[in-house]
Amino acid sequence: METWILITIAAAFLQNIRSVLQKHLKGVMGTTGATFVRFGFGVPFALLFVALLAFGMDYPVPRLNMHFAGWVTLAALAQITAQALLIQMFSHRNFTVGTAYSRTEPAQAALFGLIFLGDRVSGGTLIAIAISLVGVVLISVARSASGASALLRSVFSRTAGLGLASGAIFGVSAVSYRAASLSLNGPNFMMQAAVTLLSAILLQTVIMLIWMWFRSPGELARIRAAWKIAALVGLVGATASFGWFMAMTLQTAAAVKALAQVEMIFTFASSVLIFREHVNKLEIFGCVFIVAGIIVLLLV
């Protein structure tokens, strides 16, 4: 099995753990604070990854360049923007429908990868993306009180627009991270990913600190009070991001994001085993489609 596949599956598993931890944090702080901890508390661990590679494995730290600076800035800002759109979507009554549209990220990443980097994906990969997308939509519809009709009726709704915009900007972010890492030209995919992660997470931390200082100063105190679990979120989140960046250095963003839909399976398992939430047949069918899409992706 190729390295990028193993890394992506591990990253998806870690991201699910991070989401579970952040769900607990939402009980003691707002959305902004819970979002910040994945960046701010991830900085020490991102720095540790670079240090271990540089001093522990004797890999040279690549020199930064203007192309890298441009791509990593675009990626970091796009990621924050896409996350903000998702948060805004949660205030709408039919936000689960918008979430389904946001999951078009792999398909949009394929388009942006072709436009920005000339990355081409095979017909089999596109089929795998489509099959997995059907599974994600089924799960989203199953969790919507309005059912499948809401998905069709809302094609031109504000929620659908927010979801599609979020998926598009997440796609831009993924492709930009790949471009940033590749622009470092070595010494290897691990160091390139680690430097990209450290640069992005530092920028995102500074931006969010400034935002909270002026808009939500009370969040800072709540973050300090929950520093133990926040540090765990930072560790898991930074490690997951390191995995994403390594995978996207080795493979196109579209293929990585398509395989990353396996996170929905982990989320499904967490809902049942940890939060004891009820699941229905439509959600099970959705998981089957996601698994089928992943199998097709691995076979092409």
VEXDREN-2710 file (C-alpha; in Angstrom, 1 decimal):
% VEXDREN-2710
k/r/px/py/pz
1/MET/0.0/0.0/0.0
2/GLU/1.3/3.4/-1.0
3/THR/2.7/5.7/1.8
4/TRP/0.2/8.5/1.1
5/ILE/-2.7/6.2/1.7
6/LEU/-1.6/5.0/5.1
7/ILE/-0.8/8.6/6.1
8/THR/-4.2/9.9/4.9
9/ILE/-6.1/7.2/6.8
10/ALA/-4.1/8.0/10.0
11/ALA/-4.7/11.7/9.6
12/ALA/-8.5/11.2/9.1
13/PHE/-8.6/9.1/12.3
14/LEU/-6.7/11.7/14.2
15/GLN/-8.9/14.5/12.8
16/ASN/-12.0/12.6/14.1
17/ILE/-10.4/12.4/17.6
18/ARG/-9.7/16.2/17.4
19/SER/-13.4/16.8/16.5
20/VAL/-14.6/14.7/19.4
21/LEU/-12.3/16.7/21.8
22/GLN/-13.4/20.0/20.3
23/LYS/-17.1/18.9/20.8
24/HIS/-16.3/18.7/24.6
25/LEU/-14.6/22.1/24.5
26/LYS/-17.7/23.7/23.1
27/GLY/-19.3/23.2/26.5
28/VAL/-16.8/25.5/28.2
29/MET/-16.0/28.1/25.4
30/GLY/-17.4/29.6/22.2
31/THR/-16.9/28.5/18.7
32/THR/-14.1/30.9/18.1
33/GLY/-12.2/29.6/21.1
34/ALA/-12.8/26.0/20.2
35/THR/-11.5/26.7/16.7
36/PHE/-8.5/28.6/18.0
37/VAL/-7.1/25.8/20.1
38/ARG/-6.4/23.6/17.1
39/PHE/-4.1/26.4/15.8
40/GLY/-2.7/28.1/18.9
41/PHE/-2.0/25.0/21.0
42/GLY/-0.7/23.2/17.9
43/VAL/2.2/25.6/17.4
44/PRO/4.6/23.9/20.0
45/PHE/4.0/20.5/18.4
46/ALA/4.5/21.8/14.8
47/LEU/7.8/23.3/16.0
48/LEU/8.6/20.0/17.6
49/PHE/8.1/18.1/14.3
50/VAL/10.5/20.4/12.5
51/ALA/13.1/20.1/15.4
52/LEU/12.9/16.3/15.4
53/LEU/13.4/16.1/11.7
54/ALA/16.2/18.7/11.7
55/PHE/18.1/17.6/14.8
56/GLY/16.9/14.1/15.3
57/MET/17.1/12.9/11.7
58/ASP/19.6/15.5/10.4
59/TYR/17.4/16.7/7.6
60/PRO/18.3/20.2/6.4
61/VAL/15.6/22.9/6.9
62/PRO/14.6/24.2/3.4
63/ARG/15.0/27.8/2.6
64/LEU/11.7/29.7/2.3
65/ASN/11.0/31.6/-0.9
66/MET/8.4/34.0/-2.2
67/HIS/6.4/31.3/-4.0
68/PHE/6.1/29.4/-0.7
69/ALA/5.1/32.6/1.2
70/GLY/2.4/33.3/-1.3
71/TRP/0.9/29.8/-1.4
72/VAL/1.0/29.2/2.4
73/THR/-0.6/32.6/3.1
74/LEU/-3.4/31.9/0.6
75/ALA/-3.8/28.4/2.1
76/ALA/-3.9/29.6/5.7
77/LEU/-6.4/32.4/5.0
78/ALA/-8.6/30.2/2.9
79/GLN/-8.8/27.6/5.6
80/ILE/-9.9/30.2/8.2
81/THR/-12.4/31.6/5.7
82/ALA/-13.9/28.2/4.9
83/GLN/-14.1/27.4/8.6
84/ALA/-15.9/30.7/9.2
85/LEU/-18.4/29.9/6.4
86/LEU/-19.1/26.5/8.1
87/ILE/-19.7/28.2/11.4
88/GLN/-22.1/30.7/9.8
89/MET/-23.9/27.8/8.2
90/PHE/-24.6/26.3/11.6
91/SER/-26.9/29.2/12.4
92/HIS/-29.3/28.2/9.6
93/ARG/-32.1/25.8/10.3
94/ASN/-31.2/23.4/7.5
95/PHE/-27.4/23.5/8.0
96/THR/-27.1/19.7/7.5
97/VAL/-28.0/20.3/3.8
98/GLY/-25.3/22.9/3.6
99/THR/-22.9/20.5/5.1
100/ALA/-23.7/18.0/2.3
101/TYR/-22.8/20.7/-0.3
102/SER/-19.6/21.5/1.6
103/ARG/-18.4/17.9/1.1
104/THR/-18.0/18.6/-2.6
105/GLU/-14.5/19.7/-1.6
106/PRO/-12.7/16.7/-3.3
107/ALA/-14.3/17.4/-6.6
108/GLN/-13.6/21.1/-6.4
109/ALA/-10.0/20.4/-5.3
110/ALA/-9.6/18.3/-8.5
111/LEU/-10.6/21.3/-10.5
112/PHE/-8.4/23.8/-8.7
113/GLY/-5.5/21.4/-8.7
114/LEU/-5.8/21.2/-12.5
115/ILE/-6.0/25.0/-12.8
116/PHE/-3.3/26.0/-10.4
117/LEU/-0.8/23.1/-10.6
118/GLY/-1.7/21.1/-13.7
119/ASP/-2.6/18.1/-11.5
120/ARG/-4.5/15.6/-13.4
121/VAL/-6.7/12.9/-11.9
122/SER/-7.8/9.7/-13.5
123/GLY/-11.3/8.8/-14.5
124/GLY/-11.3/6.2/-11.8
125/THR/-10.5/8.8/-9.2
126/LEU/-13.3/11.0/-10.3
127/ILE/-15.7/8.0/-10.1
128/ALA/-14.4/7.3/-6.6
129/ILE/-15.0/10.9/-5.6
130/ALA/-18.6/10.7/-7.0
131/ILE/-19.5/7.5/-5.2
132/SER/-18.1/8.8/-1.9
133/LEU/-20.0/12.1/-2.4
134/VAL/-23.3/10.1/-2.7
135/GLY/-22.5/8.5/0.6
136/VAL/-21.8/11.8/2.3
137/VAL/-25.1/13.3/0.9
138/LEU/-27.0/10.2/2.2
139/ILE/-25.6/10.7/5.7
140/SER/-26.4/14.4/5.6
141/VAL/-29.9/13.8/4.4
142/ALA/-30.4/11.2/7.1
143/ARG/-29.6/13.8/9.7
144/SER/-31.9/16.4/8.2
145/ALA/-35.4/16.6/9.5
146/SER/-36.6/17.7/6.0
147/GLY/-35.1/14.7/4.2
148/ALA/-34.0/14.4/0.6
149/SER/-36.6/16.9/-0.6
150/ALA/-34.8/19.6/1.3
151/LEU/-31.6/18.9/-0.6
152/LEU/-33.3/19.3/-3.9
153/ARG/-35.3/22.4/-2.9
154/SER/-32.3/24.1/-1.5
155/VAL/-30.0/24.0/-4.6
156/PHE/-30.3/27.8/-4.9
157/SER/-30.7/28.6/-1.2
158/ARG/-28.3/30.6/0.9
159/THR/-27.4/27.5/2.9
160/ALA/-26.4/25.6/-0.3
161/GLY/-24.4/28.6/-1.4
162/LEU/-22.5/28.7/1.9
163/GLY/-21.9/25.0/1.7
164/LEU/-20.6/25.1/-1.9
165/ALA/-18.5/28.2/-1.1
166/SER/-17.0/26.4/1.9
167/GLY/-16.2/23.4/-0.1
168/ALA/-14.6/25.5/-2.8
169/ILE/-12.4/27.5/-0.4
170/PHE/-11.4/24.3/1.4
171/GLY/-10.4/23.0/-2.0
172/VAL/-8.4/26.1/-2.7
173/SER/-6.7/25.7/0.7
174/ALA/-5.8/22.1/0.1
175/VAL/-4.3/22.8/-3.3
176/SER/-2.4/25.8/-2.0
177/TYR/-0.9/23.7/0.8
178/ARG/0.3/21.2/-1.7
179/ALA/1.7/24.0/-3.9
180/ALA/3.5/25.5/-0.8
181/SER/5.0/22.3/0.2
182/LEU/6.2/21.4/-3.3
183/SER/7.7/24.9/-3.7
184/LEU/10.3/24.1/-1.0
185/ASN/11.9/21.5/-3.3
186/GLY/13.2/19.2/-0.6
187/PRO/14.9/17.7/1.3
188/ASN/12.0/15.3/1.5
189/PHE/8.2/15.2/1.9
190/MET/8.3/15.0/5.7
191/MET/10.4/18.2/6.2
192/GLN/8.5/20.0/3.4
193/ALA/5.2/19.2/5.2
194/ALA/6.6/20.1/8.6
195/VAL/7.8/23.5/7.5
196/THR/4.6/24.2/5.7
197/LEU/2.6/23.3/8.8
198/LEU/4.6/25.4/11.1
199/SER/4.4/28.4/8.8
200/ALA/0.7/28.1/8.3
201/ILE/-0.2/27.5/11.9
202/LEU/1.9/30.4/13.2
203/LEU/0.1/32.7/10.7
204/GLN/-3.3/31.4/11.7
205/THR/-2.6/31.7/15.4
206/VAL/-1.6/35.3/15.1
207/ILE/-4.7/36.2/13.0
208/MET/-7.0/34.5/15.4
209/LEU/-5.4/36.0/18.5
210/ILE/-5.8/39.5/17.0
211/TRP/-9.4/38.7/16.2
212/MET/-10.3/37.4/19.7
213/TRP/-8.4/40.3/21.3
214/PHE/-10.7/42.8/19.7
215/ARG/-13.9/40.8/19.1
216/SER/-14.1/38.1/21.9
217/PRO/-11.6/39.0/24.7
218/GLY/-13.5/36.8/27.1
219/GLU/-12.6/33.7/25.1
220/LEU/-9.0/34.1/26.1
221/ALA/-9.8/33.5/29.8
222/ARG/-11.9/30.5/28.9
223/ILE/-9.1/29.0/26.8
224/ARG/-6.6/29.4/29.6
225/ALA/-9.0/27.7/32.0
226/ALA/-9.3/24.7/29.7
227/TRP/-5.6/24.5/28.7
228/LYS/-5.2/20.8/29.5
229/ILE/-7.8/19.5/27.0
230/ALA/-6.9/22.4/24.6
231/ALA/-3.3/21.1/24.6
232/LEU/-4.5/17.7/23.7
233/VAL/-6.5/19.2/20.9
234/GLY/-3.4/21.0/19.7
235/LEU/-1.3/17.8/19.7
236/VAL/-3.9/15.7/17.8
237/GLY/-4.8/18.6/15.4
238/ALA/-1.2/19.4/14.6
239/THR/-0.4/15.7/14.1
240/ALA/-3.4/15.3/11.8
241/SER/-2.4/18.4/9.8
242/PHE/1.1/17.1/9.5
243/GLY/-0.3/13.9/8.0
244/TRP/-2.5/15.8/5.5
245/PHE/0.4/17.9/4.4
246/MET/2.7/14.9/3.9
247/ALA/0.0/13.1/2.0
248/MET/-0.7/16.1/-0.3
249/THR/3.0/16.5/-0.9
250/LEU/3.1/13.0/-2.2
251/GLN/-0.3/12.9/-4.0
252/THR/-2.8/15.3/-5.6
253/ALA/-5.1/17.1/-3.2
254/ALA/-8.1/15.7/-4.9
255/ALA/-7.1/12.1/-4.3
256/VAL/-6.1/12.8/-0.7
257/LYS/-9.4/14.6/0.0
258/ALA/-11.4/11.8/-1.6
259/LEU/-9.7/9.2/0.6
260/ALA/-10.2/11.5/3.6
261/GLN/-13.9/10.9/3.4
262/VAL/-13.1/7.8/5.5
263/GLU/-13.3/10.3/8.4
264/MET/-17.1/10.1/8.0
265/ILE/-16.8/6.4/8.9
266/PHE/-14.8/7.3/12.0
267/THR/-17.3/10.0/12.9
268/PHE/-20.2/7.5/12.4
269/ALA/-18.4/5.1/14.8
270/SER/-17.8/7.9/17.3
271/SER/-21.5/8.8/17.2
272/VAL/-22.5/5.3/18.0
273/LEU/-19.8/4.1/20.4
274/ILE/-19.0/7.4/22.3
275/PHE/-22.0/9.6/22.1
276/ARG/-24.6/6.8/22.0
277/GLU/-26.4/8.5/19.2
278/HIS/-29.2/6.7/17.2
279/VAL/-28.4/5.9/13.6
280/ASN/-30.8/4.9/10.8
281/LYS/-30.6/2.8/7.6
282/LEU/-29.9/5.8/5.4
283/GLU/-26.8/6.6/7.4
284/ILE/-25.7/3.0/7.1
285/PHE/-26.2/3.1/3.3
286/GLY/-24.2/6.3/3.2
287/CYS/-21.3/4.6/5.0
288/VAL/-21.5/1.8/2.5
289/PHE/-21.2/4.2/-0.4
290/ILE/-18.2/6.0/1.2
291/VAL/-16.4/2.6/1.7
292/ALA/-17.2/1.7/-1.9
293/GLY/-15.8/5.0/-3.2
294/ILE/-12.6/4.4/-1.1
295/ILE/-12.2/0.9/-2.5
296/VAL/-12.5/2.2/-6.1
297/LEU/-10.0/4.9/-5.3
298/LEU/-7.5/2.3/-3.9
299/LEU/-7.9/0.0/-6.9
300/VAL/-7.4/2.6/-9.6
END
